[in-house]
Amino acid sequence: MGIWDFWKQLTAPGPEPKEKEDKSMADEKKMTVEEVNEYMKKQCGFVPRMFQIINTVTPEPGRTFADFYASIFGDGALSRKVKELMFMSGGVAYCSPRCIIHVIPAINAGATTGEIFEAASVGMILGGFVPGGPGIPYAFEYALKCLDIEAKYRKGEKWEYLPPPKFDHGVF
């Protein structure tokens, strides 16, 4: 057998091992709404608003999103806590209520009130410096909202980061 034949044999796809096949079939088990919501809480630290609805129709996208989320926000060179605080800070800077919700997984990852305050403060200042940004006074309101959500969440009180949808293109 020549080197070329050996290379083709080495790189030719072979049958999947039975164990791997069984594992992938187990992974494909259909999840219930409750199971996928719990899975999302474990992977993401919360269930995003849109998935609270989507999961009632089809849980598969929620599971897929949760896996994607965990691959980005999982501990690495930066801790999950730091990444969540960064995302929340960006939400303050751009006045994005859908981004400041990351205060919840930041808390779940161990963020203190002081860390949340400082990250929100950085976002507030950034809001005044990014081109076309909202400005510090507007970002300040979002920084306060982060602290409001954080206080209510820690007390176990009902909290909200957005008013009910008005079907107005998501304008807050």
N, C-alpha and C positions, 0 to 999 in steps of 0.2 A: 504494500500500500504506500503510495506516494504521500508527500506532505499535504498536497491539495486535497486528496481524498480523506486524509486524517482530519483536516480542518473542517471539511463539510460534515463529516460524521460528528465531530465535536460540537459544532454549532447547530446541528439539525434539531428541530423541536422534538422532544420526546413525550411520552405519555406522562401526565401529571401523576404524582404519587397519590395513592388513595387517601392518605391522611389529609393532604392539602385539599383534596376534592371534598372530603367530608366537612372540613372546617369552613370552606367557602359556602357550602350548602347551609351550614348552621348560621353563618353570618347573614344569609339571605332570608332568615325567618322574618315573617311580617310582624311588625310591632304594633301594639295597640296605641291609642292616643295617650293613655296614661304612661305606657312604657317609653314612648318616644319623648314625652315631656320630661320624664325623669332622666332619661339619657341626655337630653339637651341641658338640663340643669347641671348634671354632672360634668359634661364636656364644656359648656359655655358659661356656667355660673348663673344662668337665667334662661328663660324661654322668650325670645324676641316676639314682640307683639304680632307680627305677621304670621309667625309659626304657631301662635296660639290658635289661629284660624286655620291655616294650611294643614296642620297636623290632624284636625278633625275630619278633613276630607281624605288626605293621603299622608301617612306618617313618613314615608320614604325620604322625601326632600328634607324633612327635619333632621333625620338621622345623618344624611349626607352632609348637610350644612354643619351639623355639630362636629362631625369628624374633620371637616375643613377648618372650622373655627379653632378646634383644639390643636391642629397642626400649626397654626399661626400664633396663637396666644399661649401655647404651652411653654413651660420653663425651658429656656435655652441660655444664650449668652445674657439675655435679659430675663428677669423673672416674669411670671405671669402677672403678678401684681403691678410691676412697673409698666408692662405693656398695656394693661387695662387703664392705668392712670394716664398714660400717654394718649390713649384713644379718647378718654373722657376730656382731657385737656384740649384736644383738637376740637371736640364737640363744643366746648365753651368758646374757643376762638372763632368758630364758624357759626355760632348760635344754632347748633343742630340738636334739637331735643332727642332725636333718635340716636345720637352718639353719646350724650351725657348719661344715658342709661348704663354705660359701662362703669359707673360708680358702684353698681350692685356687684358685678363680678370682681371689682377691685376690692370691695369689702370682703367678699368671700375668699379672696386670695390673701387676706391679712392686712389690707390697707387701714391705717389709723385715720382718725378725724384730721389730725395735723397733716398727714400725707395728702389726703383728699383736698384739704384747704390749699396747700401749696401747689398741687397740680392744677387746681381750678384757677389759682392766681396767675400761674404761668400762662394758662389758656386765655385769661382775661387780658393780660398784657399783649399777648400775641394777636388778639382780636383788633388791637389798635395799630399793628404794624404790618399785617399781611396785606398785600395789594388788593384793594377792593374789599377789605375786611369790614366787619360790621362796626368796629370802633369799641373802645374800652367801655363806655357806659352801657352798651347793649350786651357785650360779653359779660359784664358784671352781673347782669340779671341771671345769666346761665350759670355763673359761678355760684350765686346764691341758691339756685335751684338744685345744684349738685349737693350742697350742704343740707338743704331741706330734705331731699330724697334720702340722703345718708342718715340723718337723724331719725326720720320716720322708720326706715328699714331696720335700724338697730333696735328701736323700741317695739318692733313688730306691728307697727301701725300701717294702715293702708296708705300707699303713696302712688303718685301718678307723675309721669314725665310729659304727658301730652294731654290736651283736652280731647274729648271724644272726636272722632273723625267727622269732618264737615264736607268731605269730597270737594275740597278746594285746592287740589294739587299739593296738599301737604303743607300749606302755609300755616305757620304757627301763630 
